[in-house]
Amino acid sequence: MKICFITSKTITTHATMKRAFGMAPPLIDLGHEVTIYLQDSADNKEAISSYTKVKADYFHAGSALFERKQKQDFVMQNKFDVVYICGLGFGNAINPQGISNCLFLMDHVELESSIIGSPLLRRLALYFLEWQSIWAYEGSIVASRYLEFLFRRRFHRLGLRRQILWFPYAYDSHSFVPTHGSIGKLRNRYSGKKLIVYMGGLYRSYGCFEMLEAARLLQQQVSNFVFLIIGRGPEQQRAEQFVKEHTLQECVKFQGYIPESELPTFLYGADVLLSPLNDTVTDWARCPSKILMYMATKKPIVTCRIGEAWEYLQDDGFYYEPNSVDSMVATIKRAMSVADIWVPMYNPNSHTWETRVDTWLDWIYRVRPNLT
């Protein structure tokens, strides 16, 4: 098959691109031809440079209409069997009409219309786009069970027969390996401390300040820990100010953006991994891809019994009550106390990109039996 992934923005800022980069190598190993259509940027070119067997082509950044036209023209000028659109958005809203014999798939990784912090007009526009995508594309990929059930209800209400696949994120088992000696260096840097690691954006809605408040309360009870916060975001300045105001500089360390190659050191070197969630439609609908990377390390994961976190971890999660910092603190302490001896029952190999691609291809051949 000739498969094209349509992406947005840059790999360092837009998680939906991980689909394309994760799926491309196993698809190529199985004999398929893969093209990734990327924004022309230094970050994207650097990321794709190691994927020597992937065909890369580029569009120029601009308005949603400008980007969509470039993507539309690119797809029309090439004969692909499958066009996989990595993420719903106005710049990605390609019109499949008039492009024959091509299976168009829209990848829904969250429900942006539910994000309370977004302007009302944007939420309404995205709500319209979600419904429009049901009509426009033959297949829907959804990253969470919540989205699967939501879209099935919408299909039913419209009387449409559409193909849908629950398709979580995954991790790269080949590259997600710490370099020799790196964990020892990390542990020596924080000798005698339990390492609690968070990886993700610094957003209020992602639990940024819940984590910091938990660190403040935890410091009052124990002293043998360090929070390592990996990532960046709009709340970074306020978060750093919170740390200074509450004298948490010794137990909270902001690591900023960490290259993909260095992430395994921090995650495998951790004692406890943290993924805050809220009891909101937004968090039920999204797929926290960090949890799947966390699972590869087989370390205790502190999160909430919400959405995909429960779907993946089941009884192996260390769950706190949503919106309760006291509950988060108690759960972190429990995870710290068993970190050296705890062993999960899940199998991380169930969440590799190779496994996901096998599932995806089985589904594709059911949707379009004539594809090879």
MARMARPA-997507 format. One record per residue (C-alpha): residue number from 1; residue in three letters; x, y, z. Coordinates in Angstrom, 3 decimals, m for minus. Layout:
[pt NUM,"ala",[X,Y,Z]] ...
END
This chain:
[pt 1,"met",[0.000,0.000,0.000]] [pt 2,"lys",[0.949,3.621,m0.493]] [pt 3,"ile",[0.190,5.381,2.793]] [pt 4,"cys",[0.404,9.113,3.460]] [pt 5,"phe",[0.327,10.715,6.895]] [pt 6,"ile",[m0.858,14.336,6.918]] [pt 7,"thr",[0.526,16.185,9.952]] [pt 8,"ser",[0.400,19.620,11.560]] [pt 9,"lys",[2.898,21.932,13.226]] [pt 10,"thr",[6.143,20.501,14.614]] [pt 11,"ile",[7.093,17.259,16.321]] [pt 12,"thr",[8.302,19.174,19.390]] [pt 13,"thr",[4.926,20.867,19.944]] [pt 14,"his",[2.247,18.607,18.466]] [pt 15,"ala",[1.789,15.117,19.880]] [pt 16,"thr",[m0.505,13.947,17.066]] [pt 17,"met",[2.567,13.619,14.851]] [pt 18,"lys",[3.752,10.733,17.016]] [pt 19,"arg",[1.283,8.528,15.145]] [pt 20,"ala",[3.104,9.039,11.854]] [pt 21,"phe",[6.605,8.671,13.287]] [pt 22,"gly",[5.633,5.622,15.331]] [pt 23,"met",[3.737,3.734,12.634]] [pt 24,"ala",[6.032,4.437,9.668]] [pt 25,"pro",[8.950,2.067,10.471]] [pt 26,"pro",[6.864,m1.090,11.120]] [pt 27,"leu",[4.708,m0.344,8.053]] [pt 28,"ile",[7.823,m0.045,5.904]] [pt 29,"asp",[9.235,m3.271,7.390]] [pt 30,"leu",[6.035,m4.982,6.220]] [pt 31,"gly",[6.593,m3.783,2.660]] [pt 32,"his",[4.392,m0.680,2.507]] [pt 33,"glu",[5.404,2.712,1.097]] [pt 34,"val",[5.065,5.542,3.619]] [pt 35,"thr",[5.052,9.301,3.017]] [pt 36,"ile",[4.838,11.896,5.795]] [pt 37,"tyr",[3.682,15.384,4.825]] [pt 38,"leu",[5.294,17.799,7.280]] [pt 39,"gln",[5.484,21.474,8.047]] [pt 40,"asp",[8.730,22.891,6.725]] [pt 41,"ser",[10.670,23.474,9.955]] [pt 42,"ala",[14.083,22.713,11.435]] [pt 43,"asp",[12.587,20.487,14.177]] [pt 44,"asn",[10.644,18.372,11.696]] [pt 45,"lys",[13.586,18.008,9.337]] [pt 46,"glu",[15.841,16.944,12.169]] [pt 47,"ala",[13.266,14.415,13.417]] [pt 48,"ile",[12.667,12.858,9.998]] [pt 49,"ser",[16.370,12.727,9.084]] [pt 50,"ser",[16.867,9.395,10.857]] [pt 51,"tyr",[13.888,7.813,9.062]] [pt 52,"thr",[15.814,7.080,5.885]] [pt 53,"lys",[13.157,4.846,4.314]] [pt 54,"val",[10.289,7.301,4.845]] [pt 55,"lys",[9.413,9.688,2.028]] [pt 56,"ala",[9.079,13.224,3.373]] [pt 57,"asp",[7.471,16.221,1.714]] [pt 58,"tyr",[6.818,19.653,3.171]] [pt 59,"phe",[4.180,22.363,3.356]] [pt 60,"his",[4.725,25.963,4.455]] [pt 61,"ala",[3.235,27.262,7.681]] [pt 62,"gly",[0.473,29.831,7.431]] [pt 63,"ser",[m3.248,30.269,7.961]] [pt 64,"ala",[m5.496,27.212,8.224]] [pt 65,"leu",[m6.827,27.841,4.712]] [pt 66,"phe",[m3.322,28.239,3.292]] [pt 67,"glu",[m2.107,24.991,4.877]] [pt 68,"arg",[m5.242,23.077,3.929]] [pt 69,"lys",[m4.889,24.079,0.262]] [pt 70,"gln",[m1.308,22.806,0.184]] [pt 71,"lys",[m2.389,19.513,1.738]] [pt 72,"gln",[m5.352,19.203,m0.602]] [pt 73,"asp",[m3.149,19.794,m3.654]] [pt 74,"phe",[m0.509,17.341,m2.418]] [pt 75,"val",[m3.012,14.549,m1.935]] [pt 76,"met",[m4.665,15.191,m5.302]] [pt 77,"gln",[m1.329,15.153,m7.122]] [pt 78,"asn",[m0.292,11.791,m5.669]] [pt 79,"lys",[m2.016,8.448,m5.838]] [pt 80,"phe",[m2.222,7.112,m2.291]] [pt 81,"asp",[m4.180,4.088,m1.143]] [pt 82,"val",[m4.640,5.475,2.379]] [pt 83,"val",[m4.470,9.058,3.625]] [pt 84,"tyr",[m4.170,9.154,7.419]] [pt 85,"ile",[m4.900,12.655,8.777]] [pt 86,"cys",[m3.123,13.092,12.111]] [pt 87,"gly",[m5.549,15.179,14.101]] [pt 88,"leu",[m8.797,17.046,13.509]] [pt 89,"gly",[m8.299,20.731,12.741]] [pt 90,"phe",[m9.193,23.437,10.226]] [pt 91,"gly",[m5.804,23.162,8.545]] [pt 92,"asn",[m6.258,19.399,8.176]] [pt 93,"ala",[m9.839,19.387,6.875]] [pt 94,"ile",[m9.002,17.923,3.457]] [pt 95,"asn",[m11.970,17.268,1.174]] [pt 96,"pro",[m11.828,13.660,m0.091]] [pt 97,"gln",[m14.458,14.163,m2.779]] [pt 98,"gly",[m13.089,13.727,m6.261]] [pt 99,"ile",[m10.116,11.647,m5.065]] [pt 100,"ser",[m11.088,8.132,m6.092]] [pt 101,"asn",[m9.901,4.815,m4.708]] [pt 102,"cys",[m8.315,6.408,m1.657]] [pt 103,"leu",[m9.315,5.586,1.914]] [pt 104,"phe",[m9.356,8.749,4.053]] [pt 105,"leu",[m8.977,8.353,7.812]] [pt 106,"met",[m9.366,11.092,10.404]] [pt 107,"asp",[m7.517,10.571,13.683]] [pt 108,"his",[m9.414,11.961,16.697]] [pt 109,"val",[m7.028,12.180,19.657]] [pt 110,"glu",[m9.084,14.472,21.891]] [pt 111,"leu",[m12.342,16.438,22.030]] [pt 112,"glu",[m11.224,20.033,21.612]] [pt 113,"ser",[m14.792,21.342,21.651]] [pt 114,"ser",[m14.971,20.305,25.319]] [pt 115,"ile",[m11.984,22.377,26.505]] [pt 116,"ile",[m13.478,24.934,28.897]] [pt 117,"gly",[m10.546,27.339,28.607]] [pt 118,"ser",[m10.980,27.774,24.846]] [pt 119,"pro",[m13.012,30.718,23.461]] [pt 120,"leu",[m16.684,29.861,22.937]] [pt 121,"leu",[m16.639,30.581,19.197]] [pt 122,"arg",[m13.646,28.279,18.706]] [pt 123,"arg",[m15.371,25.513,20.666]] [pt 124,"leu",[m18.521,25.882,18.550]] [pt 125,"ala",[m16.480,25.803,15.343]] [pt 126,"leu",[m14.659,22.659,16.480]] [pt 127,"tyr",[m17.972,21.062,17.464]] [pt 128,"phe",[m19.192,21.670,13.910]] [pt 129,"leu",[m15.930,20.266,12.517]] [pt 130,"glu",[m16.325,17.076,14.594]] [pt 131,"trp",[m19.765,16.456,13.092]] [pt 132,"gln",[m18.615,17.419,9.609]] [pt 133,"ser",[m15.780,14.878,9.795]] [pt 134,"ile",[m18.330,12.098,10.308]] [pt 135,"trp",[m19.786,12.836,6.880]] [pt 136,"ala",[m16.504,13.580,5.159]] [pt 137,"tyr",[m14.330,10.570,5.996]] [pt 138,"glu",[m14.939,6.892,5.489]] [pt 139,"gly",[m12.999,5.878,8.583]] [pt 140,"ser",[m12.554,7.384,12.038]] [pt 141,"ile",[m9.600,6.579,14.274]] [pt 142,"val",[m10.231,7.368,17.948]] [pt 143,"ala",[m7.632,7.405,20.707]] [pt 144,"ser",[m9.958,6.724,23.648]] [pt 145,"arg",[m12.931,4.566,24.548]] [pt 146,"tyr",[m14.884,7.718,25.385]] [pt 147,"leu",[m14.457,8.979,21.812]] [pt 148,"glu",[m15.349,5.561,20.431]] [pt 149,"phe",[m18.664,5.487,22.295]] [pt 150,"leu",[m19.356,9.162,21.453]] [pt 151,"phe",[m18.804,8.686,17.724]] [pt 152,"arg",[m20.807,5.466,17.594]] [pt 153,"arg",[m23.744,7.356,19.128]] [pt 154,"arg",[m23.337,10.129,16.570]] [pt 155,"phe",[m23.192,7.644,13.691]] [pt 156,"his",[m26.376,6.067,14.990]] [pt 157,"arg",[m28.168,9.420,15.321]] [pt 158,"leu",[m27.296,10.297,11.730]] [pt 159,"gly",[m28.156,6.849,10.430]] [pt 160,"leu",[m24.653,6.491,8.997]] [pt 161,"arg",[m22.581,3.360,8.604]] [pt 162,"arg",[m18.999,4.425,9.199]] [pt 163,"gln",[m15.895,2.470,10.152]] [pt 164,"ile",[m14.317,3.248,13.518]] [pt 165,"leu",[m11.215,1.939,15.279]] [pt 166,"trp",[m10.201,2.435,18.905]] [pt 167,"phe",[m6.497,3.057,18.472]] [pt 168,"pro",[m4.455,4.265,21.460]] [pt 169,"tyr",[m0.976,5.686,21.222]] [pt 170,"ala",[2.063,3.470,21.809]] [pt 171,"tyr",[5.801,3.618,22.425]] [pt 172,"asp",[8.843,2.689,20.344]] [pt 173,"ser",[10.408,m0.342,22.012]] [pt 174,"his",[13.563,0.013,19.889]] [pt 175,"ser",[14.456,3.605,20.717]] [pt 176,"phe",[12.910,3.833,24.189]] [pt 177,"val",[16.026,2.527,25.936]] [pt 178,"pro",[18.305,4.509,28.285]] [pt 179,"thr",[21.908,4.954,27.238]] [pt 180,"his",[24.564,3.001,29.124]] [pt 181,"gly",[25.329,4.481,32.539]] [pt 182,"ser",[22.855,7.348,32.220]] [pt 183,"ile",[20.497,6.124,34.945]] [pt 184,"gly",[23.374,5.774,37.409]] [pt 185,"lys",[24.443,9.357,36.716]] [pt 186,"leu",[20.898,10.608,37.249]] [pt 187,"arg",[20.499,8.698,40.512]] [pt 188,"asn",[23.889,9.898,41.761]] [pt 189,"arg",[22.874,13.490,41.050]] [pt 190,"tyr",[19.982,13.062,43.490]] [pt 191,"ser",[21.576,10.551,45.837]] [pt 192,"gly",[19.327,9.372,48.662]] [pt 193,"lys",[16.199,10.849,47.076]] [pt 194,"lys",[13.115,9.205,45.612]] [pt 195,"leu",[12.587,10.574,42.117]] [pt 196,"ile",[9.031,11.535,41.199]] [pt 197,"val",[8.884,12.343,37.485]] [pt 198,"tyr",[6.225,14.160,35.474]] [pt 199,"met",[6.513,14.404,31.693]] [pt 200,"gly",[4.154,16.667,29.778]] [pt 201,"gly",[3.006,20.204,29.148]] [pt 202,"leu",[2.885,22.845,31.844]] [pt 203,"tyr",[m0.815,23.690,31.611]] [pt 204,"arg",[m3.219,24.420,34.444]] [pt 205,"ser",[m5.709,21.946,32.954]] [pt 206,"tyr",[m3.011,19.236,32.994]] [pt 207,"gly",[m2.681,19.481,36.779]] [pt 208,"cys",[0.461,21.608,36.847]] [pt 209,"phe",[m0.429,23.444,40.048]] [pt 210,"glu",[m1.944,20.367,41.676]] [pt 211,"met",[1.478,18.739,41.350]] [pt 212,"leu",[3.253,21.728,42.843]] [pt 213,"glu",[0.804,21.946,45.728]] [pt 214,"ala",[1.322,18.215,46.304]] [pt 215,"ala",[5.098,18.810,46.416]] [pt 216,"arg",[4.572,21.575,48.983]] [pt 217,"leu",[2.462,19.360,51.239]] [pt 218,"leu",[4.720,16.336,50.740]] [pt 219,"gln",[7.748,18.383,51.806]] [pt 220,"gln",[6.048,19.008,55.141]] [pt 221,"gln",[5.810,15.258,55.731]] [pt 222,"val",[8.956,13.732,54.200]] [pt 223,"ser",[12.240,15.066,52.831]] [pt 224,"asn",[13.617,12.198,50.746]] [pt 225,"phe",[12.135,13.113,47.348]] [pt 226,"val",[12.631,15.298,44.281]] [pt 227,"phe",[9.997,16.216,41.702]] [pt 228,"leu",[11.526,16.298,38.205]] [pt 229,"ile",[9.193,18.127,35.824]] [pt 230,"ile",[9.938,17.491,32.150]] [pt 231,"gly",[8.288,19.740,29.588]] [pt 232,"arg",[7.319,23.306,28.960]] [pt 233,"gly",[4.150,25.310,28.516]] [pt 234,"pro",[2.326,28.584,29.153]] [pt 235,"glu",[2.288,28.140,32.945]] [pt 236,"gln",[6.048,27.700,33.318]] [pt 237,"gln",[6.741,31.207,34.630]] [pt 238,"arg",[3.905,31.010,37.166]] [pt 239,"ala",[4.997,27.510,38.180]] [pt 240,"glu",[8.567,28.650,38.765]] [pt 241,"gln",[7.251,31.586,40.800]] [pt 242,"phe",[5.169,29.182,42.933]] [pt 243,"val",[8.295,27.131,43.653]] [pt 244,"lys",[10.210,30.238,44.754]] [pt 245,"glu",[7.379,31.583,46.907]] [pt 246,"his",[7.080,28.284,48.785]] [pt 247,"thr",[10.827,27.585,48.949]] [pt 248,"leu",[10.576,24.347,46.995]] [pt 249,"gln",[13.774,24.785,44.965]] [pt 250,"glu",[15.410,21.751,46.617]] [pt 251,"cys",[12.551,19.365,45.893]] [pt 252,"val",[11.172,20.636,42.555]] [pt 253,"lys",[13.425,20.766,39.499]] [pt 254,"phe",[12.226,22.021,36.123]] [pt 255,"gln",[13.991,20.114,33.347]] [pt 256,"gly",[12.399,21.934,30.411]] [pt 257,"tyr",[12.208,20.241,27.028]] [pt 258,"ile",[14.157,16.962,26.935]] [pt 259,"pro",[15.088,15.352,23.582]] [pt 260,"glu",[13.349,12.041,22.869]] [pt 261,"ser",[16.668,10.204,23.157]] [pt 262,"glu",[17.094,11.335,26.779]] [pt 263,"leu",[13.554,10.631,28.006]] [pt 264,"pro",[14.176,6.919,28.786]] [pt 265,"thr",[16.873,7.875,31.301]] [pt 266,"phe",[14.464,9.994,33.329]] [pt 267,"leu",[11.528,7.582,33.111]] [pt 268,"tyr",[13.494,4.395,33.812]] [pt 269,"gly",[15.462,6.245,36.476]] [pt 270,"ala",[12.324,7.356,38.332]] [pt 271,"asp",[10.821,5.761,41.417]] [pt 272,"val",[7.328,7.109,40.772]] [pt 273,"leu",[5.744,8.479,37.586]] [pt 274,"leu",[2.976,11.051,37.698]] [pt 275,"ser",[0.077,11.675,35.286]] [pt 276,"pro",[m2.548,14.016,36.801]] [pt 277,"leu",[m6.070,13.849,35.383]] [pt 278,"asn",[m9.347,15.664,36.006]] [pt 279,"asp",[m12.881,14.299,36.045]] [pt 280,"thr",[m13.832,16.230,32.907]] [pt 281,"val",[m15.053,15.293,29.439]] [pt 282,"thr",[m11.735,16.595,28.088]] [pt 283,"asp",[m9.658,14.149,30.156]] [pt 284,"trp",[m12.038,11.240,29.637]] [pt 285,"ala",[m11.763,11.800,25.879]] [pt 286,"arg",[m8.023,12.233,25.469]] [pt 287,"cys",[m5.258,9.654,25.300]] [pt 288,"pro",[m2.381,10.493,27.696]] [pt 289,"ser",[0.400,8.974,25.603]] [pt 290,"lys",[2.843,9.475,28.461]] [pt 291,"ile",[1.159,6.657,30.381]] [pt 292,"leu",[2.104,4.122,27.706]] [pt 293,"met",[5.732,5.255,27.881]] [pt 294,"tyr",[5.525,5.116,31.669]] [pt 295,"met",[4.234,1.539,31.473]] [pt 296,"ala",[7.336,0.435,29.555]] [pt 297,"thr",[9.416,1.146,32.677]] [pt 298,"lys",[7.170,m0.946,34.975]] [pt 299,"lys",[7.359,1.774,37.629]] [pt 300,"pro",[4.416,2.848,39.859]] [pt 301,"ile",[2.177,5.317,38.014]] [pt 302,"val",[0.156,7.815,40.064]] [pt 303,"thr",[m2.941,8.985,38.205]] [pt 304,"cys",[m6.752,8.980,38.412]] [pt 305,"arg",[m9.228,6.209,37.636]] [pt 306,"ile",[m10.361,8.122,34.542]] [pt 307,"gly",[m10.587,7.319,30.848]] [pt 308,"glu",[m7.610,5.663,29.212]] [pt 309,"ala",[m5.570,5.598,32.431]] [pt 310,"trp",[m8.001,3.012,33.817]] [pt 311,"glu",[m8.300,1.330,30.408]] [pt 312,"tyr",[m4.552,0.666,30.327]] [pt 313,"leu",[m3.629,0.162,33.971]] [pt 314,"gln",[m6.709,m1.426,35.535]] [pt 315,"asp",[m5.685,m2.672,39.004]] [pt 316,"asp",[m2.008,m1.825,38.422]] [pt 317,"gly",[m2.559,1.928,38.770]] [pt 318,"phe",[m1.928,4.002,41.897]] [pt 319,"tyr",[m5.074,6.106,41.871]] [pt 320,"tyr",[m5.908,9.308,43.726]] [pt 321,"glu",[m9.246,11.102,43.884]] [pt 322,"pro",[m9.592,13.789,41.185]] [pt 323,"asn",[m9.165,17.394,42.382]] [pt 324,"ser",[m7.869,16.239,45.775]] [pt 325,"val",[m4.282,17.260,46.469]] [pt 326,"asp",[m4.402,15.430,49.812]] [pt 327,"ser",[m5.348,12.236,48.000]] [pt 328,"met",[m2.545,12.796,45.472]] [pt 329,"val",[m0.004,13.220,48.268]] [pt 330,"ala",[m1.177,10.065,50.059]] [pt 331,"thr",[m1.018,8.086,46.814]] [pt 332,"ile",[2.473,9.358,45.966]] [pt 333,"lys",[3.657,8.320,49.450]] [pt 334,"arg",[2.164,4.859,48.975]] [pt 335,"ala",[3.840,4.497,45.590]] [pt 336,"met",[7.179,5.665,47.015]] [pt 337,"ser",[6.979,3.109,49.810]] [pt 338,"val",[6.674,0.134,47.431]] [pt 339,"ala",[8.652,1.425,44.446]] [pt 340,"asp",[11.627,m0.882,45.087]] [pt 341,"ile",[9.604,m4.098,45.168]] [pt 342,"trp",[6.443,m3.440,43.140]] [pt 343,"val",[5.887,m5.456,39.952]] [pt 344,"pro",[2.915,m4.788,37.618]] [pt 345,"met",[0.817,m7.483,35.976]] [pt 346,"tyr",[0.470,m5.770,32.585]] [pt 347,"asn",[2.665,m6.524,29.582]] [pt 348,"pro",[4.218,m3.371,28.016]] [pt 349,"asn",[4.788,m5.257,24.761]] [pt 350,"ser",[1.050,m4.974,24.163]] [pt 351,"his",[1.572,m1.238,23.604]] [pt 352,"thr",[4.389,m1.057,21.038]] [pt 353,"trp",[3.961,0.530,17.614]] [pt 354,"glu",[4.502,m2.870,15.999]] [pt 355,"thr",[1.510,m4.240,17.886]] [pt 356,"arg",[m0.585,m1.186,17.000]] [pt 357,"val",[0.302,m1.451,13.293]] [pt 358,"asp",[m0.776,m5.117,13.227]] [pt 359,"thr",[m4.145,m4.097,14.685]] [pt 360,"trp",[m4.464,m1.180,12.262]] [pt 361,"leu",[m3.698,m3.299,9.189]] [pt 362,"asp",[m6.206,m5.978,10.220]] [pt 363,"trp",[m8.838,m3.257,10.437]] [pt 364,"ile",[m7.796,m1.629,7.139]] [pt 365,"tyr",[m8.147,m4.940,5.270]] [pt 366,"arg",[m11.639,m5.393,6.705]] [pt 367,"val",[m12.622,m1.875,5.627]] [pt 368,"arg",[m11.023,m2.222,2.168]] [pt 369,"pro",[m10.422,m5.910,1.351]] [pt 370,"asn",[m8.978,m4.979,m2.050]] [pt 371,"leu",[m5.966,m3.195,m0.533]] [pt 372,"thr",[m2.666,m5.096,m0.285]] 
END
